[in-house]
Amino acid sequence: MENIDERIKDVMAGVFGVDVDTLNEESSQDNVEGWDSIKHLDLIVSLEEEFSVSIPLEEIGNMTNFRYINITIDELVK
């Protein structure tokens, strides 16, 4: 089974329409083309579906980079 990092990257690649190899720990709203507010909501829904979790509303606005997304998802799946 893929690790959490790879699963998050796969979800991000699908939502933003980018190659998974272009995503890394530095990926954020600032450097991923197409990451706007609508795509951000698509990302949140896709992550919830992929990991079978419910992301708390107060976390959604903070999940603007790969590192924070990874930390949040990791905490929710434990």
C-alpha positions as CSV (number, residue, x, y, z in Angstrom):
1,M,0.0,0.0,0.0
2,E,1.2,3.5,-0.8
3,N,2.3,5.7,2.0
4,I,0.4,8.8,3.0
5,D,2.8,11.1,1.2
6,E,2.3,9.3,-2.2
7,R,-1.5,9.1,-1.7
8,I,-1.7,12.8,-1.0
9,K,0.5,13.6,-4.0
10,D,-1.8,11.4,-6.2
11,V,-4.9,13.3,-5.0
12,M,-3.2,16.7,-5.5
13,A,-2.1,15.7,-9.0
14,G,-5.6,14.6,-9.9
15,V,-7.3,17.8,-8.5
16,F,-4.8,20.2,-10.0
17,G,-4.2,18.4,-13.3
18,V,-0.4,18.2,-12.8
19,D,2.1,15.4,-13.1
20,V,2.6,13.8,-9.7
21,D,6.4,14.1,-10.2
22,T,6.1,17.9,-10.0
23,L,4.8,17.7,-6.5
24,N,7.0,17.7,-3.4
25,E,7.2,18.9,0.2
26,E,7.5,22.5,-1.0
27,S,4.3,22.4,-3.1
28,S,1.9,25.1,-2.0
29,Q,-0.8,27.5,-3.3
30,D,2.1,29.7,-4.3
31,N,3.8,27.4,-6.7
32,V,1.1,24.9,-7.9
33,E,-0.6,26.2,-11.0
34,G,-4.4,26.2,-10.8
35,W,-4.5,26.0,-7.0
36,D,-7.3,28.5,-6.4
37,S,-10.1,28.7,-3.9
38,I,-12.4,26.3,-5.9
39,K,-9.7,23.8,-6.5
40,H,-8.8,24.0,-2.8
41,L,-12.3,22.9,-1.9
42,D,-12.0,20.1,-4.5
43,L,-8.8,19.0,-2.8
44,I,-10.3,18.9,0.6
45,V,-13.2,16.8,-0.6
46,S,-10.9,14.5,-2.5
47,L,-8.6,14.1,0.5
48,E,-11.6,13.3,2.8
49,E,-12.8,10.6,0.3
50,E,-9.3,9.1,-0.2
51,F,-8.6,8.8,3.5
52,S,-12.2,8.3,4.8
53,V,-11.8,11.2,7.2
54,S,-13.6,14.4,8.0
55,I,-11.3,17.4,8.0
56,P,-12.3,19.9,10.7
57,L,-13.5,23.2,9.3
58,E,-10.8,25.2,11.2
59,E,-8.1,23.2,9.4
60,I,-9.3,23.7,5.9
61,G,-8.1,27.2,5.5
62,N,-4.6,26.3,6.8
63,M,-4.1,23.4,4.4
64,T,-2.4,25.4,1.7
65,N,0.8,23.4,1.4
66,F,1.9,19.8,1.2
67,R,3.6,19.8,4.6
68,Y,0.6,21.0,6.5
69,I,-1.8,18.7,4.5
70,N,0.5,15.8,5.3
71,I,0.6,16.6,9.0
72,T,-3.2,17.1,9.2
73,I,-4.0,13.9,7.3
74,D,-1.5,11.9,9.3
75,E,-3.2,13.1,12.6
76,L,-6.7,12.2,11.3
77,V,-5.9,8.7,10.2
78,K,-4.2,7.7,13.4
